[in-house]
Amino acid sequence: MRLGLLQYPIERPASVGAWAAKLDRWLAAGRAGGAGLLVLPEYACVELGASLSGRDVPDEAAELAATVAAAEEILDAMREAARRHAVWLLPGSLPVRDGRSGRIVNRAPLITPDGRLAHQEKRMMTRFEAERWGVSPGACPAVFETPWGLVGVSICYDVEFPKHVRTQVEAGAWLILAPSCTDSMHGFNRVRLAAQARALENQCYVAIAPTVGEAPWSAALDRNRGFAAVFGPVDRGFPEDGVLARGPLDMPGWVFCDLDPARLEEAREHGAVRNHRDWPHEHYAAPPRAAFR
């Protein structure tokens, strides 16, 4: 598989149509790079919120409400883009109102080249999402069937929780996609270090793709830091730090990486360690206090 990860520049498209044209340009470049699966960051489409809300000043609630109201139109544009470029597409995530509960959730669709889709919802909410935006926890982790095997999606904060990714790996996922949106290097590094840890402990691939750039006109996406990267096992046959690819910090553009699941099986079976196999399934009791003598 050739994977394409977009360091997505936050801009101010005036309409869903203008946003769809931007998406089309970036996907054309990603397809030209030879990628069969293209990944955009968490909340990339929320850059539309400022224009769609019609507010002259940044307003978190108004931007969220405007994006949610346009979610169906935005999703249609995503599906049409995947069809037009004949790619598997994870176009980031978008806030949507769940049809059953009425709650707003953060949903990442995975779209096939013929426009069919399935989705993963973000399970763990950041303080911003829970306390200021009112975004609710979504469904439990799932895995997706692709031409390359089973893939999992752990959206941003989700990848910081080992059991979220472990559930997907135990279900057969060899690649975890972690689209992210962070406004500081603290936030970005939490995602980066967590993704590296998940790749190490599961002997799998984990890929991150961030939003980048300054957007003072947006309350939700005012600052965006990070770089795209792919991490793998830290063992024989892989780089000494487990980093297979990474882009330049805070710069828009595609990062490509060729991935082979067979390399993971080799590492799991013949590596210096067997993290994947040695995952502790037994329940640990509360540890006693050690006595000094």
Order of alpha helices (4+ residues) and beta strands (2+ residues): beta-alpha-beta-alpha-alpha-alpha-beta-beta-beta-beta-beta-beta-alpha-beta-alpha-beta-beta-beta-beta-beta-alpha
